[in-house]
Amino acid sequence: MTPPPAVLVLEDGKTFHGVAYGALGETFGEMVFATGMTGYQETLTDPSYARQIVAMTAPHIGNTGVNDEDPESGRIHVAGYVVREPARVASSWRATGSLESALREQGVVGIAAPGTRALTRHLRDKGAMRAGIFSGDAALAPERDLLDKVLASPSMVGADLARDVSTPEPYVVAAHGAKRFTVAAVDLGIKAMTPYRMAERGCEVHVLPATSTAEDILALDPDGVFFSNGPGDPAAAGYAVDALRGVLDAGRPFFGICFGNQIFGRALGLGTYKLRFGHRGINQPVRDRTTGKVDISAHNHGFAVDAPTDGTFDTPYGRGEVSHVNLNDGCVEGLRLLDYPAFSVQYHPEAAAGPHDATDLFDRFCELMGGAR
C-alpha cells in the first residue's frame, strides 16, 4: 500500500515532496538538521528539540526500531521528523516496536523524502528557518496556502520553552552506592542520562522544575547546583537567570550544560545570540583551551554565548574566561570563573547516544563540590 503524500514547506518558499511517515496531519516548527549516524531515539526524546522539525542527515533511519531503555524523556519532543529512507523492518533484539509506529502513536507528523541532502545544503546556505510538514489530506492544499500557514507560525527567537518541557514536580534520583553529594538539578529540559551520570558518582540528584527560585534551590542545602540543557531562547528565560544569580551569590559550586551554559553566560552579564543553523549531532569537535584536549561531543543548540575569547573578562563574581571553543566555527563552547567554583559547557557530556569523550566533566563537578567542603 502506497503511503499518503506529504510535503515539507520552508518559510522561504522552498518545498520538498515525499510520503507520510508517522502521524497524518500538519505540524510547524524551526527546521533544523542533526548529523548523527545513530541515536535517533535519543534525538527524538531530547526535550531540547521542542518546537523543532528535525531532518536526519543519515540516509537510513529506523533500522533498530525503538525500545524502552533508550528514551531520554517520557515522550517524543520533536515537532516533526524528516528522513530520507525509513527502514522497512525493525531488526534488533532490544526493539519493542517500529519507529514509525512510535511516531504515529505519539502524533508526530513526519515525511520520508528523497531530498534530505538538498535540504541540509539549503539550510547550511540560508540558515535554520520556520517550516511545516503537511501529510495526507493536508498535503493537497495549494502550496501558497501552506506557505501562509508556515509564515504565521511562531519564531524560535523569544520562545520560552524550558518551562513547557520541565518536570512539573520535583523528584529524586538516588546515588548509586554510598551517597557523596547532594545536587540540585534545575530541569530546563533535562535528559534522563544526565542525573544518571551524576548518580553513578555518588550524587543524590534532586531534579527541580525550571521555574524554581534560588530560595527553592538553596532550601535543599545542596553541595552543588546543576542547570540542564533545554529548548528555546535563553533571553526569554529571565527566571532561570535570576535563580542562578542567587545560587552564585550564595557561593555554591555550579555546573551547567547547553541551555544551562547560556543561562550561566547571561547571569555573568554576557549576551546570547542565535546561530545561523546551530549545532546538532554527535560529532562536534570542541577544544578545551586549558588543556588543549579535543573532544568529539554531542550537541543540540541553536543559540550561543557572546563572550570575548582573548583573555579574561570581568563578571560580578570575579574573573571569567572562555574555556572551550568549537573547532568548526569558533563559537563559545564553555565558560568558567577563575575566582569561584563555577563552570559550564555548551555540549552534552552525558553522552547519550555517545560519544563518551567528555564524561569526565561530571568528575570535575564532583571535585568542585569536594573542594568547597
C-alpha positions as CSV (number, residue, x, y, z in Angstrom):
1,M,0.0,0.0,0.0
2,T,1.4,3.4,-1.1
3,P,1.7,5.9,1.9
4,P,-0.3,9.1,1.6
5,P,1.5,12.2,0.1
6,A,3.4,14.7,2.2
7,V,5.1,18.0,1.6
8,L,7.7,20.0,3.6
9,V,7.4,23.7,3.1
10,L,10.1,26.1,4.3
11,E,9.4,29.8,5.1
12,D,11.4,31.0,2.1
13,G,9.0,29.1,-0.2
14,K,11.2,26.0,-0.9
15,T,9.3,22.8,-0.9
16,F,10.2,19.1,-0.7
17,H,7.7,16.4,-1.7
18,G,7.6,12.8,-0.3
19,V,5.3,10.5,1.5
20,A,3.8,10.5,5.0
21,Y,5.9,9.0,7.8
22,G,4.3,8.8,11.2
23,A,1.0,10.6,12.1
24,L,-1.1,12.3,9.4
25,G,-1.8,16.0,9.6
26,E,0.2,19.1,9.8
27,T,2.9,20.4,12.1
28,F,5.1,23.5,12.4
29,G,8.5,24.3,13.9
30,E,12.0,25.5,13.3
31,M,13.6,23.4,10.5
32,V,17.0,22.0,11.6
33,F,19.2,19.0,10.8
34,A,21.0,16.5,13.0
35,T,24.2,14.9,11.8
36,G,24.4,11.8,14.0
37,M,24.7,8.5,12.2
38,T,23.0,6.8,15.2
39,G,21.0,7.6,18.3
40,Y,17.7,8.6,16.6
41,Q,15.6,7.6,19.6
42,E,17.7,9.7,21.9
43,T,17.3,12.6,19.5
44,L,13.6,12.3,19.2
45,T,13.1,12.2,23.0
46,D,15.5,15.0,23.9
47,P,13.4,17.9,25.3
48,S,15.9,20.4,23.7
49,Y,14.2,19.6,20.3
50,A,10.8,21.0,21.4
51,R,9.2,23.0,18.6
52,Q,11.8,21.9,16.1
53,I,11.3,19.8,12.9
54,V,14.4,17.6,12.7
55,A,15.9,16.3,9.4
56,M,18.3,13.4,9.8
57,T,21.3,13.6,7.5
58,A,22.0,9.8,7.8
59,P,20.1,8.3,4.9
60,H,18.6,5.2,6.5
61,I,16.6,5.7,9.8
62,G,14.7,3.2,11.9
63,N,16.8,0.1,11.4
64,T,16.8,-0.9,15.1
65,G,13.3,0.2,15.9
66,V,12.5,1.6,19.3
67,N,12.9,0.2,22.8
68,D,12.1,1.1,26.4
69,E,15.7,1.8,27.6
70,D,17.0,4.5,25.3
71,P,14.4,7.4,25.6
72,E,15.8,10.5,27.2
73,S,12.4,11.6,28.5
74,G,8.9,10.3,28.8
75,R,7.8,11.2,25.2
76,I,8.9,12.3,21.8
77,H,9.6,16.1,21.8
78,V,10.4,16.9,18.1
79,A,7.6,18.9,16.4
80,G,8.2,17.0,13.1
81,Y,10.5,14.4,11.6
82,V,12.2,14.3,8.2
83,V,14.0,11.2,6.9
84,R,15.3,10.1,3.5
85,E,14.6,6.3,3.6
86,P,12.8,4.8,6.6
87,A,13.6,1.2,7.4
88,R,11.0,-1.3,6.3
89,V,11.7,-3.7,9.1
90,A,13.0,-3.1,12.6
91,S,15.8,-5.5,13.4
92,S,17.2,-5.6,16.9
93,W,16.9,-7.9,19.9
94,R,16.1,-4.8,22.0
95,A,13.3,-3.5,19.8
96,T,9.8,-3.3,21.3
97,G,8.3,-1.7,18.2
98,S,9.0,0.2,15.0
99,L,10.0,3.9,14.8
100,E,7.0,4.8,12.6
101,S,4.6,3.2,15.0
102,A,6.0,5.2,17.8
103,L,5.7,8.4,15.8
104,R,2.2,7.6,14.9
105,E,1.2,6.7,18.4
106,Q,2.5,10.0,19.8
107,G,1.0,12.1,17.0
108,V,4.3,13.2,15.4
109,V,3.9,14.2,11.8
110,G,6.8,13.3,9.5
111,I,7.8,12.9,5.9
112,A,10.0,10.5,4.0
113,A,11.6,12.5,1.2
114,P,14.5,11.8,-1.2
115,G,15.9,15.3,-0.9
116,T,17.3,15.4,2.7
117,R,20.8,16.1,1.3
118,A,19.5,19.1,-0.7
119,L,17.5,20.2,2.3
120,T,20.6,20.1,4.5
121,R,22.7,22.1,2.0
122,H,19.8,24.6,1.7
123,L,19.8,25.1,5.5
124,R,23.6,25.4,5.5
125,D,23.2,28.2,2.9
126,K,20.1,30.0,4.2
127,G,20.2,29.1,7.9
128,A,17.6,27.5,10.2
129,M,14.0,28.7,9.4
130,R,10.4,28.0,10.2
131,A,8.8,25.2,8.3
132,G,5.7,23.0,8.2
133,I,5.1,19.3,7.3
134,F,1.7,18.6,5.7
135,S,0.6,15.0,5.1
136,G,-2.5,13.1,3.9
137,D,-5.4,15.5,3.1
138,A,-3.4,18.4,4.5
139,A,-0.8,18.0,1.7
140,L,-3.4,18.5,-1.0
141,A,-4.0,22.2,-0.3
142,P,-2.4,24.8,-2.6
143,E,1.3,25.4,-1.7
144,R,0.6,29.2,-1.3
145,D,-1.9,28.4,1.4
146,L,0.6,26.1,3.1
147,L,3.3,28.7,3.0
148,D,1.0,31.2,4.6
149,K,0.5,28.8,7.5
150,V,4.2,28.5,7.9
151,L,4.7,32.2,7.9
152,A,2.0,32.6,10.6
153,S,3.8,30.1,12.9
154,P,5.9,31.4,15.8
155,S,9.7,32.0,15.6
156,M,12.2,30.4,17.9
157,V,13.6,33.9,18.8
158,G,11.9,34.9,22.0
159,A,10.4,31.5,22.7
160,D,10.3,30.5,26.3
161,L,10.0,26.7,26.1
162,A,12.0,25.4,29.1
163,R,9.0,25.7,31.4
164,D,6.9,23.7,28.9
165,V,9.2,20.7,28.9
166,S,10.3,20.7,32.5
167,T,9.1,18.4,35.2
168,P,6.0,19.8,37.0
169,E,7.1,18.4,40.3
170,P,10.5,17.7,42.0
171,Y,11.8,14.2,42.0
172,V,15.0,12.5,43.3
173,V,17.5,10.2,41.5
174,A,19.2,8.2,44.2
175,A,23.0,7.9,44.4
176,H,24.5,4.6,43.2
177,G,26.1,3.1,46.3
178,A,27.2,5.4,49.1
179,K,26.0,9.0,48.8
180,R,28.8,11.5,48.5
181,F,27.0,14.7,47.4
182,T,23.6,16.3,47.2
183,V,23.0,18.0,43.8
184,A,20.1,20.4,43.0
185,A,19.5,20.0,39.3
186,V,17.2,22.6,37.6
187,D,15.4,20.9,34.8
188,L,15.3,23.2,31.8
189,G,14.8,20.2,29.5
190,I,17.0,17.6,31.2
191,K,17.9,14.3,29.6
192,A,17.4,11.1,31.7
193,M,21.1,10.1,31.3
194,T,22.3,13.3,33.0
195,P,21.2,12.7,36.6
196,Y,22.1,9.0,36.0
197,R,25.8,10.0,35.2
198,M,25.9,12.1,38.5
199,A,24.2,9.2,40.5
200,E,27.0,6.9,39.2
201,R,29.4,9.2,41.0
202,G,27.6,9.1,44.3
203,C,25.4,12.1,43.8
204,E,21.8,12.2,45.2
205,V,20.2,14.4,42.5
206,H,17.1,16.4,43.3
207,V,15.6,17.4,40.0
208,L,13.6,20.7,40.2
209,P,11.2,22.5,37.9
210,A,12.6,25.1,35.5
211,T,10.9,28.0,37.4
212,S,12.4,27.1,40.8
213,T,13.8,30.1,42.6
214,A,17.1,30.5,44.3
215,E,15.3,30.0,47.6
216,D,13.8,26.7,46.3
217,I,17.2,25.5,45.2
218,L,19.1,26.6,48.3
219,A,16.4,25.1,50.6
220,L,17.9,21.7,49.8
221,D,21.3,22.8,51.1
222,P,23.0,21.3,48.1
223,D,26.7,20.6,47.7
224,G,26.4,21.8,44.1
225,V,23.8,23.1,41.7
226,F,23.4,22.0,38.1
227,F,21.4,23.7,35.2
228,S,20.5,21.4,32.4
229,N,20.1,21.6,28.6
230,G,16.8,22.7,27.2
231,P,14.9,24.4,24.3
232,G,14.1,27.9,23.3
233,D,15.8,31.4,23.6
234,P,17.8,31.9,26.7
235,A,16.9,35.6,26.6
236,A,13.3,34.6,27.4
237,A,14.2,32.6,30.5
238,G,14.9,35.5,32.9
239,Y,13.5,33.5,35.8
240,A,16.4,31.0,35.3
241,V,19.0,33.7,35.2
242,D,17.6,35.3,38.4
243,A,17.7,31.9,40.1
244,L,21.3,31.2,39.1
245,R,22.5,34.6,40.3
246,G,21.0,33.8,43.7
247,V,22.9,30.5,43.7
248,L,26.1,32.2,42.7
249,D,25.6,34.9,45.4
250,A,25.3,32.1,47.9
251,G,28.7,30.7,46.9
252,R,27.5,27.2,45.8
253,P,29.5,25.2,43.2
254,F,27.8,25.3,39.8
255,F,27.9,23.2,36.6
256,G,25.7,23.9,33.6
257,I,25.4,22.3,30.2
258,C,23.9,23.6,26.9
259,F,21.0,25.9,27.8
260,G,22.5,26.0,31.3
261,N,25.7,27.3,29.7
262,Q,23.7,30.1,28.1
263,I,21.9,30.9,31.3
264,F,25.3,31.0,33.1
265,G,26.6,33.4,30.5
266,R,23.6,35.7,30.9
267,A,24.0,35.5,34.7
268,L,27.6,36.7,34.3
269,G,26.4,39.7,32.3
270,L,27.2,38.3,28.8
271,G,24.8,38.3,25.9
272,T,23.5,35.4,23.8
273,Y,22.6,35.2,20.1
274,K,21.0,32.9,17.6
275,L,23.4,30.8,15.5
276,R,22.8,30.6,11.8
277,F,22.0,26.9,11.7
278,G,23.2,25.7,15.1
279,H,25.0,22.5,16.1
280,R,23.0,19.2,16.3
281,G,24.6,15.8,16.2
282,I,27.1,13.6,18.0
283,N,30.3,14.5,16.1
284,Q,31.2,18.1,17.0
285,P,34.9,18.8,17.7
286,V,35.5,21.0,20.8
287,R,38.9,22.1,22.2
288,D,39.5,22.6,25.9
289,R,41.6,25.8,25.9
290,T,43.2,25.0,29.3
291,T,44.5,21.5,28.4
292,G,44.5,21.6,24.6
293,K,42.4,18.3,24.6
294,V,39.9,17.9,21.7
295,D,36.7,16.2,22.5
296,I,34.2,14.9,19.9
297,S,30.9,15.8,21.5
298,A,27.1,15.7,21.4
299,H,25.4,18.9,20.6
300,N,21.9,20.3,20.3
301,H,21.6,24.1,20.4
302,G,20.6,27.0,18.2
303,F,21.9,29.8,20.5
304,A,25.3,30.6,21.8
305,V,27.0,32.9,24.3
306,D,28.7,36.1,23.1
307,A,31.9,36.3,25.1
308,P,35.4,37.5,24.4
309,T,37.8,34.7,23.6
310,D,41.0,36.7,24.0
311,G,41.9,36.5,27.7
312,T,39.8,37.0,30.8
313,F,36.8,39.3,31.3
314,D,35.2,40.8,34.4
315,T,32.0,39.5,35.9
316,P,30.0,40.2,39.2
317,Y,31.7,37.1,40.5
318,G,35.3,37.8,39.6
319,R,37.3,36.9,36.5
320,G,35.8,34.7,33.8
321,E,37.1,33.1,30.7
322,V,36.0,31.1,27.7
323,S,37.2,27.6,28.5
324,H,36.1,25.7,25.3
325,V,35.7,26.6,21.7
326,N,34.1,24.9,18.7
327,L,36.7,23.9,16.1
328,N,34.3,24.2,13.2
329,D,33.1,27.8,13.7
330,G,35.0,29.1,16.7
331,C,31.9,29.7,18.8
332,V,31.9,29.6,22.6
333,E,31.6,26.1,24.0
334,G,32.3,26.6,27.6
335,L,32.8,29.2,30.4
336,R,34.5,29.2,33.8
337,L,35.1,31.5,36.6
338,L,38.6,31.8,37.9
339,D,37.8,33.1,41.4
340,Y,34.7,31.0,42.1
341,P,33.8,27.2,41.7
342,A,31.6,27.5,38.6
343,F,31.8,26.3,35.0
344,S,29.7,25.3,32.1
345,V,29.9,23.7,28.6
346,Q,27.7,24.1,25.6
347,Y,27.6,20.4,24.7
348,H,26.1,17.2,26.3
349,P,28.7,15.3,28.3
350,E,26.1,12.7,29.4
351,A,26.9,11.0,26.1
352,A,23.6,9.5,25.1
353,A,23.9,8.2,22.4
354,G,27.6,8.9,22.6
355,P,30.4,9.8,22.2
356,H,32.0,9.5,25.7
357,D,34.9,11.8,25.4
358,A,33.5,14.4,27.8
359,T,32.0,12.4,30.7
360,D,34.9,13.4,32.9
361,L,33.2,16.8,33.3
362,F,31.0,15.2,35.9
363,D,34.1,14.2,37.8
364,R,35.3,17.8,37.6
365,F,31.9,18.9,39.1
366,C,32.4,16.4,41.9
367,E,35.9,17.7,42.5
368,L,34.5,21.2,42.8
369,M,31.9,20.1,45.3
370,G,34.5,18.2,47.3
371,G,36.8,21.2,47.3
372,A,34.0,23.5,48.5
373,R,33.5,21.3,51.6
